Every structure is written in C-alpha cells, then in structure tokens.
C-alpha cells in the first residue's frame, strides 16, 4: 500500500500539448562554464511557471530492495490551490489523492483504506517533511524550498552552481543549478546522523509559453530501512484548461490513522 502513496506524493508525481514547446539544450561546443553569480537565485526564479491550471499524464516507476512497479499517473494542478493525483496500474486506479494547502486526502485500492488529515502525520510517516508548496514545487521542477528566503554558500561542482543552506548543521540542503538559464538540475537533503538522504534529479527541461518545465524527475531516497527509487516521465501536458478535481472515497473503505 505504501508504495502507491509514495508515488502519489512524488508524482508527488511530452510531448504533445497545446502550448508551443521548444527544447532547452546545451551543445558541447557552446557549453556555458559555471561561475559564481550574486544574482543566481533571482535569475533562477525568472524561469518560474506562470499558469492557472496544469494537466499532466506521466509514466512512473517505483523500485525498492524487494520489488519494482510500473504505473501511470494523472496530475491536475490548480496553482497554489489544489492538486489531484491518480495512480493507475493496467488502467485501474490504485490510489488517488487530493491535496490542498491545509488538507491531505487519499485512498488506495489494495487494502481499501483512506486517509484524511493534514501534512504533519503524513510527513512523519513518509520520513520527510512535506507541505503543499513542496509537493507542487516537486511536480513543476522547482526547488522544494523557496531559495529567496534562505542564506546559501555558493560553490561550483561539476560545472553546476551549488547552493548549500547555511542554517542547519544537522539537516544539510544543497541545490544545483545549470549556469546558462539557472534551471534546477538536482537537490539533496541529508541527515547524516540518521543515515537519511533524499536526492532529486531533473532532466529533459522544455520551454513553454508559460515558462520552463522539467519533464523527467528521478527521486532517490535512502533510509536505514532501505533505498527507494522513483522515476517520473511526463508524456502529455496542457496548460490553463478548465479542469475538474473529482475525488470521493469509495464506499466500504476503512479510515486509517497515521502515527
């Protein structure tokens, strides 16, 4: 059951869409060399998507040390208001979640269970801090944290601009931006004392009329109990269409309490 919920929040999550899309690529001959830039964060947010609604169909692969599973995900976003995610296997809905800034609701088919609550218990259960902004940012390829609100040490690593959060010695956060358009390529969250590491890699970035969007996301999570890998690939996208957000728990499902 848990693997479907993890996929929900990684999927919690092209290339057909109604917007004009142009690939953003670096050629080897014209590769921009990374260097320190005092305005790197401001330039990064120049890429921020401007949209009202976003519809995504994606393929997703989940793998841990015991099993792997290929599923599809349908993601509907009304910016800053609500996210509806459906995870399907062989066309059958296995899990569904409705997320708002204050509430989290989901159900899963395997055990016929559902959850209604907020992010506090869910974050503890999944092993990483979540809120609405983090889920939305993950799905649109933006840094989990708002980089404009932090203080960072800037270095160059493998021709990427690396921003490391200076606030917390126990919880290390690092964000890696490419040097041409300052698009996020990777982020890492590490708790060394507890042997916990989350790494998110972004690839296949494309530019739309609404802004820049990453269409491939790789999530690697390491915890004492094992390793989990999730890959998301966006196959179809449309912006600013009228979207519905249908969500209702099937009858007979049992409510679960997350502690």
C-alpha positions in Angstrom: 0.0 0.0 0.0 2.7 2.4 1.0 4.4 2.4 -2.4 1.3 3.7 -4.1 1.0 6.6 -1.6 4.7 7.4 -2.0 4.3 7.5 -5.8 1.2 9.8 -5.3 3.3 12.3 -3.4 6.3 12.0 -5.8 4.2 12.2 -8.9 4.1 13.7 -5.9 4.3 13.0 -9.2 5.5 15.4 -23.9 5.1 15.8 -25.7 2.1 16.8 -27.1 0.4 19.9 -25.8 -1.4 22.9 -26.9 1.4 25.3 -25.9 4.4 25.9 -28.1 7.3 23.9 -26.8 11.0 24.4 -27.5 13.6 22.1 -26.1 16.3 23.7 -23.9 19.6 22.0 -24.7 23.3 22.7 -24.3 25.6 21.8 -27.2 29.0 20.6 -26.3 30.7 23.3 -28.4 28.7 26.1 -26.7 28.5 24.9 -23.2 28.4 27.7 -20.7 31.0 27.5 -17.9 29.6 27.8 -14.4 30.9 30.7 -12.2 29.7 32.3 -9.1 26.9 34.8 -9.5 25.4 37.1 -6.8 22.1 37.1 -8.7 21.8 33.4 -9.3 18.7 32.9 -7.2 16.9 35.9 -8.8 17.8 34.5 -12.3 16.6 31.1 -11.3 13.1 32.4 -10.4 12.9 34.2 -13.8 12.1 30.7 -15.1 9.1 30.3 -12.7 6.0 28.9 -14.5 3.0 31.3 -14.9 -0.1 29.3 -15.1 -3.6 28.8 -13.7 -4.0 25.1 -14.2 -1.7 22.3 -15.4 -2.7 18.9 -16.6 0.0 16.1 -16.8 -0.1 12.4 -17.8 3.1 10.7 -16.7 4.7 7.2 -16.5 6.2 6.3 -13.2 8.4 3.5 -12.0 8.8 2.6 -8.3 11.6 0.4 -7.1 12.8 -0.6 -3.6 15.1 -3.5 -2.5 12.2 -6.0 -2.7 10.1 -5.0 -5.7 9.5 -2.7 -8.7 6.3 -1.5 -10.2 5.5 0.5 -13.4 2.3 2.6 -13.2 0.8 5.7 -14.8 -0.1 8.9 -13.1 -2.5 11.7 -13.9 -1.8 15.0 -12.2 -4.1 18.0 -12.1 -2.9 21.3 -10.6 -4.8 24.5 -9.8 -1.9 26.6 -8.9 -1.5 27.2 -5.2 -5.0 25.8 -4.5 -5.3 22.1 -5.1 -3.6 19.1 -6.6 -5.4 15.9 -7.7 -3.2 12.8 -8.4 -4.4 9.5 -9.7 -2.1 6.4 -9.9 -3.1 3.6 -12.2 -1.9 0.1 -13.0 -3.2 -1.5 -16.2 -5.8 1.2 -16.4 -7.1 0.6 -12.9 -7.0 3.4 -10.3 -4.8 2.1 -7.4 -4.5 5.3 -5.4 -5.9 8.8 -5.6 -5.0 11.9 -3.6 -6.5 15.4 -3.2 -4.1 17.9 -1.7 -4.8 21.5 -0.7 -2.7 23.9 1.4 -4.4 22.7 4.6 -5.6 19.2 4.0 -4.4 15.8 2.6 -6.9 13.2 1.5 -6.1 9.9 -0.3 -7.4 6.4 -0.7 -5.8 3.2 -2.0 -7.4 0.2 -3.6 -5.2 -2.7 -2.4 -6.3 -2.6 1.2 -9.4 -0.5 0.7 -8.2 2.2 3.0 -8.3 6.0 3.1 -6.8 8.9 5.0 -8.0 12.4 5.8 -5.9 14.9 7.7 -3.0 17.3 7.3 0.7 17.1 6.4 2.0 16.7 10.0 1.3 12.9 10.5 1.9 12.2 6.8 5.4 13.8 6.9 6.4 11.6 9.8 5.1 8.5 8.1 6.8 9.1 4.8 10.1 10.1 6.6 10.4 13.6 5.0 8.8 17.0 5.7 6.0 17.8 3.3 3.7 20.7 2.8 1.6 21.9 -0.2 4.3 24.1 -1.7 6.9 21.3 -1.6 4.6 18.9 -3.4 3.7 21.5 -6.0 7.3 22.6 -6.5 8.4 19.0 -6.9 5.9 18.4 -9.6 6.8 21.5 -11.6 10.6 21.1 -11.2 11.2 23.9 -8.7 13.3 23.8 -5.6 11.4 22.3 -2.6 12.3 25.3 -0.5 11.9 29.0 -1.5 15.5 29.9 -2.2 14.7 33.6 -1.8 14.1 33.1 1.9 17.4 31.4 2.7 21.1 32.1 3.0 23.4 29.9 1.0 27.1 29.2 0.4 27.8 29.2 -3.3 30.4 26.8 -5.0 31.0 25.3 -8.4 30.6 21.5 -8.6 30.8 19.6 -11.9 30.0 22.8 -13.8 26.9 23.4 -11.8 26.3 26.2 -9.3 25.8 24.6 -5.9 23.9 26.4 -3.2 24.2 25.0 0.3 21.9 26.1 3.0 23.8 27.6 5.9 21.1 27.4 8.6 21.2 23.9 9.9 24.2 21.6 10.5 22.0 18.6 11.2 19.9 18.9 8.1 22.0 19.6 5.0 20.3 21.0 1.9 22.0 21.6 -1.4 20.6 22.9 -4.7 22.4 22.6 -8.1 21.6 25.0 -10.9 23.0 24.9 -14.5 24.9 28.0 -15.5 23.1 29.1 -18.7 19.4 29.6 -17.7 19.9 28.8 -13.9 17.4 25.9 -14.1 17.4 23.4 -11.2 19.3 20.2 -12.0 19.5 18.5 -8.7 18.7 18.9 -5.0 19.9 16.9 -2.0 18.6 16.7 1.6 20.8 14.8 4.0 20.6 13.9 7.7 23.9 12.1 8.2 23.4 11.3 11.9 20.2 9.3 10.9 21.6 7.9 7.7 18.8 9.6 5.6 19.4 11.1 2.2 16.9 12.4 -0.4 18.2 13.3 -3.9 16.0 14.6 -6.7 17.4 15.0 -10.2 15.7 16.9 -13.0 16.2 16.4 -16.7 14.6 17.0 -20.2 13.8 20.6 -19.5 11.5 22.3 -22.0 10.4 25.9 -22.5 6.7 26.7 -23.0 4.8 29.9 -23.4 4.0 29.6 -19.7 7.7 29.2 -18.7 10.2 26.4 -18.2 9.1 22.9 -17.1 11.2 19.8 -16.3 9.6 16.7 -17.9 11.7 14.0 -16.2 12.2 13.6 -12.4 14.3 11.0 -10.6 13.9 10.6 -6.9 16.3 8.5 -4.8 15.7 8.1 -1.1 18.0 6.3 1.3 16.9 5.5 4.9 18.1 3.0 7.5 15.3 0.6 6.4 16.4 0.6 2.7 16.5 2.5 -0.6 13.6 3.7 -2.7 13.8 5.0 -6.3 11.1 6.7 -8.3 11.2 7.9 -11.9 8.6 10.2 -13.4 8.4 11.0 -17.1 5.8 13.4 -18.4 4.2 12.2 -21.6 1.5 14.7 -22.1 0.9 18.3 -20.8 -1.6 21.1 -21.2 -1.9 24.4 -19.5 -4.8 26.6 -18.5 -7.6 24.3 -19.5 -10.8 24.0 -17.4 -10.1 21.2 -15.0 -12.3 19.3 -12.7 -11.0 17.7 -9.4 -13.3 14.8 -8.8 -12.5 13.0 -5.5 -14.6 10.7 -3.4 -13.7 7.7 -1.2 -15.4 4.5 -2.5 -17.9 3.1 -0.1 -16.7 0.5 2.3 -13.2 1.8 2.6 -11.6 1.9 6.1 -10.1 5.1 7.5 -6.5 4.8 8.7 -4.7 6.7 11.4 -1.1 7.6 10.8 1.0 7.9 13.9 
